[in-house]
Amino acid sequence: MELPAVSTSMALLFFYSVLLIVSFVAAQDPSFINIPASVNVTENSPIHTEVAQFGIMTADPNPKVEIVSVVPATNAFNLVYDKSLSTASITLAATLDFETQPWYTITVYVEDYNLTSVTNISANILVRVLDVNEPPQCEPQLVSPGVTVQVREDISPGTSIYVVLASDPDHNSVLQYNVSDALPSGSANRFRFLNPSPSLLNTGSFNYQKGDTKFIVSVVVEDQFGLKCTGTVHVEILPVKNTLLNFTFPVQNVTIKENIGPDIYVTKVTASSGTNLRYHLVTPSVSFWIDQGSGIIRTGMHLDVDKTPSLTYTMLLVRVYSADSSGTSGTATVNVFVLDVNDNFPVCDPPSFLVEVKETEPIGTVLTTLKCSDADITNNTLSYEIVPDGNSLDKFRLTGNNLEINDTLDYDSEEIARANFQYKASIIVTDSGVPPLSISIPIQVGVYPVNEFKPTFPGPFFFDVLENRAAHTVIGSVNGQDRDWEFNNLHYSIIGGNIPPVFYIDMKSGTIHLLGSLDFEKRISYELNIQVVDIDQDRDPDPLKQNTVNQLFTVQVQDENDNPPVCNPPFHETTIYSTLSARDPVLTVTCTDRDINSVHTFRISGGNENNRFTMNGNQLMSRNTFSYNPAGVMDPLTFDLSIQVSDGVFITSVKVIVHVVPWTTTSPTTTTPLVTRSIKTVTVLQGYWEPEPWFVAILTISVALAIGTTALLIWKILQCTSLSKASPPEMTAPLVQQGSSETTGNTGAENGGFRTNSQYFDGRAQDPVSGRTYLFNSNTGERRWV
């Protein structure tokens, strides 16, 4: 039977879809699901207690899941992987002790095989062991059946008859020792403890013949939280006979160090008399024992005062007796002090510290609280010191065991950027032992950015650009600044003052360019409103925390000399007399220029025959040197002058026609107005001096001689002046024009007086410049001063 074509196609489609899904799943890398970074486990938790549970996503139906390492090394953890649920569970294989190790780091490893390769992943789980208060532990013999001590009936009150050996697994626990009861009934007050000493003391003496000779004392050892252990001390009273054996040193104080093993020599006791002597400890002790024959006291076990603080002080009561004579004995006291050795490093939780804060986190913020301890019972005072690296100098401080921010954790610097925006330091924890022991706690504080600062414009806010510059010419850069890292990561735009568009700004650099040329004569300035926005300066994505600033910039268009001078009118025509004063202008050339800063210069470029004219600025001036002598220099009566007006680049020509009228008649005498000026005399008295009489006499004679000499000189000058003013008759006669028919008897003399080189003067006039009188010849133009 054949399947329909549609059914076959659907089957193939389903097959390839399944194959595609399987291939996709097979290609996925394994991953952890909800794996914890840290967990807490109470110490003394029973075996099989679950520590952590998490899921594993993998395409391999039989992945390899295991614990590859535990730091510090231990076999206290097991990992069980349930393939059906794809979950893994870590359980306890042994109980944990906080006092032994407060934390562990477990590394979990997963490896799977897919269709193309082998992939693996790993993760770390920090296991914190939580401290639980544990009851004190009394020595087993004290608990059951109880210890027995023998005490002489003549023992002094307050003597230690037994030292209770008890310890507490918890660090820094304080133990209290008490007598809870005693037999015979009512005898409890005959024994006591002086806390925190573990020594059981008698409160009075005993009487072997008349009193009780055996006591059962119940003792209780209790910590500060109420947990306790109990034990029993059997006290036997020994009779004392009169015969005593004496010790060389009846009391000895011995000091030894902890961490010494069993059978280590402590001291030796020696009786000063007697034979066949035997020594034994009246107060039994598991920590010390005595050689019966030699009296040498040795350690009975490894002494560790950190675990058994009561070992710091032990009082041993030693009895000596003679085996030869019954009843002959003596006692000595040996006080043994065990010194704590600094053999434990401080322990801190956590062993390292990593945190991330914002750069504006306020000073004084507590980053973490250190929990450190030292197992040594003495020398366990801890000190803390921060050791910074280069970037974290003075950034952190310790207040007690709190790590706080001491200075701003700045994100905005190149140095911290090179350090991956992390401030690193170490806290050195040191105990007070000799020599001190230290540990280092790595501190790593990462900072993330906060957009703190608004962009600023340092200036300048004015730009100058010459008109007629080409398109794309750079006229300046606005140079915005932002103190947030990365520095000056800004975007620029022109939001006003650019209508019609004449400028454009580079969005990244802030450089302003021209879109086309400018014309100073149409517009001399532009006010551009430029907006700047900072980019990617905050942990929150843009534009939530962006800062925007607007600033006005003025673009001044500078004038260029691109227009020629324009003179109005471009043509001049005027008439002057040949005697026109050189101080009076012939005419003024008026020119304008669209370029406001242009400076015009004027010069005569043509038609200035015999150099009779000159320019004073824009004024045409006569040199007053015209000559119309037919026998000599004959100037033209009309000058066709060309005047060039230049602005430094362009030149404009102005045509000037000047008609000169020669002087041919007697000019009336002109007078120069007399200007009267007032004279103001100012007398300034600068000082007063009174000379000596002899000096006054000499000065008077000198002044008289000077006055006489001056008077004589003035008289001579006046005499010479009066002689020179006597004019001859011919100089005072009227001047006669050429061709005059009037004659006198002395005409020949007069003409003879005016003649020079067969010529004569036929006119008289006054010079308008100097005011002096001169004679002139109207035909030749020759002149002569009078």
TIPA-970526 format. One record per residue (C-alpha): residue in one letter; x, y, z. Coordinates in steps of 0.1 Angstrom, whole numbers, plus 5000, padded with zeros to 4 digits. Example, Ala and Ser with C-alpha at 12.3 -4.5 7.8 and 13.67 -1.06 7.14 Angstrom:
BEGIN
A512349555078S513749895071
This chain:
BEGIN
M500050005000E501550344990L501350645013P499850954999A502351224988V501151465014S501551215043T505151135031S506051505030M504651565065A506651275078L509851395063L509151745077F508651605112F511851395109Y514051695099S512451915126V513251665153L516751625138L517252005139I516052025175V518351745186S521251905168F520552235184V520352085219A523451885212A525252185202Q524552365235D527352405261P526552275296S525452525323F524652545359I521052635371N520652815404I524052715417P524752915449A527953125452S528053065490V526152855515N526152825553V526452505573T526152475610E529152305626N528551955640S525751895615P525251525610I526651325581H524451335549T523251685557E522651855524V525052145518A523852275484Q521552165455F521552295420G520552205384I522752115354M521652175318T523551945295A522851765262D524851465274P522651205291N525651085311P527751395319K530751385342V529851575374E532251575403I534051775430V537551845416S538952025446V538152155481V540252425497P541552355524A541751985514T539151765531N537051465525A534051605543F531851655511N530151425487L528451505454V525551295441Y524151355406D520551255397K520451205359S516651175358L516251515374S519451675361T520251795396A523351765418S523451765456I526451815478T526151645513L528351615543A530651305546A531951415580T531051665606L532552015603D534152205632F534152585631E537152605655T539252385631Q538252545598P535552815594W535252805556Y535852585525T535852645488I534352365467T535052355429V532352165410Y533252035375V530951925347E532051765314D529851645286Y530251495252N528151635224L528051535187T531051745178S533251805208V533851775245T532952085266N533252155303I532352415329S533252465366A532052685394N533052755430I530852735461L532052905493V530952695523R530852895556V530852695588L528652855614D529852845649V527652665675N528152695712E529452355725P529452245761P532752225781Q534451895782C535751765815E538451505817P536951155814Q538351025847L536751325865V533451255850S533450885858P534250725882G535851035896V539451125907T540851045941V543251275959Q545051235992V545551536015R547451556047E545451656077D547751946084I547352106049S547152486051P543752646043G543552776007T545852515994S545052365960I544252005964Y543251935928V543152105894V540152035873L541051955837A538352095814S538252265780D535752425757P535852365719D534552725714H537252995711N537253265738S534853085761V535153175798L534652875821Q533352895857Y534152635883N531852565912V531252315940S527652195936D527551955965A529751745989L529451436011P529151406040S526251636038G526951986048S530651966039A530352156006N531552476023R534952306031F535952335994R535752605968F537152755936L538553105929N537353165894P538553155868S541152925884P540452555880S542152475913L539952315940L540952475974N540352366009T538852636032G540252496065S542352226081F541351866087N541551646119Y542151286110Q541351156146K538151356153G536851466119D535751316086T538551146067K536751106033F534851356012I533051325978V533051675962S530751735931V532251995908V530552185879V532352345849E530052585831D530552825801Q528953175798F526053035779G525052785806L526352465790K528352255815C530051935824T530251775859G532651545878T533551405912V536651445934H537251195962V539351355989E541051126014I542651276045L545951126056P547251126091V550451316098K553051186121N555651386138T558551256118L558951476088L561251466057N562351806044F562851906008T565852105996F563352345979P559952295996V558352535970Q559352565933N558052775905V558752625871T557952795837I557752585805K556452655770E553452475754N553652245725I556152015741G555351645739P555051385767D557951285789I559651625787Y561651715817V559951985839T561951985872K563251775900V562351765937T564851635963A564451556000S567351676021S567451366044G566251006046T566950676029N565150466003L562950755994R559850735973Y558151035955H554551055944L552051325934V549551385961T547451565935P547051325905S547451485871V547251355836S549451635824F552451555846W553951255864I556851195887D559550935888Q559150765922G562850695926S564451015913G561851275919I561951405884I558751555871R557951515834T555051605811G552351335808M551051455774H551351715746L550652045763D548452275743V547152565763D545052675733K542952365736T543252335774P543552675789S543652535824L547252415817T548552765820Y548952705857T549152365876M550052325913L551651985920L551751865956V554651615959R554951375989V558151195998Y558350916022S560950666034A560250296025D562450206055S560550386083S556850386084G555250726088T558250936078S557251176050G557251526038T555551746011A556652005986T554752235963V555652275926N553952545907V554152485870F553352775846V552852685809L553552975786D551353015755V553352995723N552153215694D551552915671N548153005655F547653255627P544753485628V541653365609C539253605592D535853565576P535653625547P539153545537S538953795508F536654075499L535254195466V532554455461E531454715435V530255065445K529355385426E532055645424T529955895444E529655655474P529955895504I532955895526G532455685558T530455415540V531155075556L532254835529T532554525552T533054425588L535954195594K535453895617C538853785628S540053565657D543153395670A543153055686D545953145710I544653205745T547153485750N548753715724N545453705706T545054085704L544654165667S545754475649Y544754575614E546654765588I545754865553V548454825527P547255015496D548554995461G549255305441N545655395432S544155315466L546455535487D544355695515K541155565498F540155325527R540355335565L539655105593T537455205622G537754915646N537254615623N535054805599L536454885565E535255225554I535655465525N538155735534D538255935502T536255965471L536655655448D537055845416Y536155675384D537255965362S540955925358E543355765334E545155585362I542055405375A541055325340R544355145335A543554955367N540254835352F538455075375Q539354875406Y540954995439K542954715454A544554695488S545354435515I544454425551I547254285572V545854125604T548554075630D548453915664S550354035695G552553735698V556353725697P557153685669P553853825656L551953615630S550053785602I547653705574S546753925544I543153975533P542854085496I540554385492Q539154465457V536654745453G535354815418V533655145410Y531155215383P530555555367V528155825376N527556125353E528656385378F529756685357K528056895331P530056975300T531757315300F533057555274P536357715284G536257955255P537058145234F533458235225F534458455195F535758345162D537058565133V536758455097L537658655066E534958705041N535158525008R536758215024A535957895005A533457635016H534557385042T537057635056V537657565093I536857875114G537457735148S536657465174V534357505204N536457275225G533857155250Q535256975281D533756705303R535556585335D533656255334W535655955320E536155905291F537056275291N535356495265N533156225250L530756475236H528456535207Y527956885192S525157035172I524157385161I520557455173G520157825165G521558125147N522357935115I519458045093P520058035064P522557755070V526057905066F527957685090Y528157315100I529857155131D531656825133M529656615157K532656455173S535456725173G533357035176T535157195146I533057465129H533257475090L531857705064L529157585041G529857875017S531658205015L530658505036D530158865026F531159125052E529259395034K525959195038R526459065074I529259125098S528458865126Y526558545135E525358425169L525458045169N523657855196I525757535200Q524557245220V526856975236V525656645250D527856405270I527856045258D528055715278Q529055875311D526855685335R526055325343D522455385333P522055385295D521755705276P519755925276L518555875312K521456055329Q522856265300N523856625306T523156895279V524657245278N523957525253Q526457805246L526358105223F529358165201T529958475180V531458455145Q532858785134V533158835096Q536459015089D536459265060E538659195031N539659455005D537459334977N535959664965P537659944946P537460314957V534660514942C535260884937N532461134932P532761314910P535361124889F536161444870H537161794883E537762124866T538862444884T540662774878I543262924901Y545663214901S549363144898T549963314930L547663074950S549163014984A550762664988R548762645020D545462665002P544062354985V543262364948L540462114954T539461804974V539061464959T536161284976C536260904974T534360624993D534860254996R532459975006D535359815025I535060005058N538659945069S540160065036V542660345038H543060555006T546260704993F546360974966R549061054941I549361244909S550160994882G550161224851G549961574837N551961734865E554261934842N557162094860N555961934892R553762234900F551162034920T551361794949M548861594970N548261645007G546061355016N543061394993Q543761764987L545361884955M547862154965S549862414944R553562444951N553162824942T556062794918F554362874885S556563034859Y555263224828N558563374815P558663374777A562363394778G562563124805V560362854819M556862874805D554262664824P551062564806L547962764815T545862444817F547062134835D545361794827L546161594859S545461234865I545161144902Q545360774913V543360674944S544560334959D543160124988G546159904987V544659654962F542459854938I543260184920T540760434908S541760734886V540361084889K540761344861V541361704872I541662004848V543262304864H543262644846V546062874859V545663254855P549063424856W549563734878T549964034854T548764334874T549664504906S548164314934P546764534961T548764514993T547264265016T547564285053T547964015077P545564045105L547364115138V546563855165T546963995200R547763745226S547663815263I550663735283K550163575317T552963595341V553163325367T555563355396V556463045414L558363065446Q560262735451G562362825481Y564063095501W567763145505E569563415525P573163465511E576163585530P576863965530W580063935509F578163735483V575464005481A578164275475I579764075447L576463985431T575364355432I578564465413S578164195388V574564285381A575464655377L578164565351A575764335332I573064605331G575564865318T576864625291T573364535280A572364905277L575364985256L574664695233I570964795228W571965145220K574365025193I571664795178L569065085177Q571565315160C572265055132T568664995127S567765365122L570465395095S569165095076K565665225075A566565545056S565165465021P566465634989P564065854971E563665604943M562465324966T559665534980A558465654946P555365484932L555965184909V555265254872Q553864984849Q555564904817G554565144789S553565434812S553965774795E554465954828T557966074833T559766294858G563066454861N564466164880T562865884860G566165784847A567465754882E564365554892N564665324863G568265304869G567465204905F565064924893R567264784865T569064454869N570764304839S568864534814Q565564444831Y563264644854F560464574879D557064714871G554964594901R555064574939A553164324961Q553064154995D553863784999P550763615014V552863355032S555563555049G553963905047R557164055032T556964305003Y558564224970L558964374935F558164174903N558564194866S555164124849N556864014817T559563784830G557963694864E561263784881R560863894918R562964074943W562464124980V562364484992
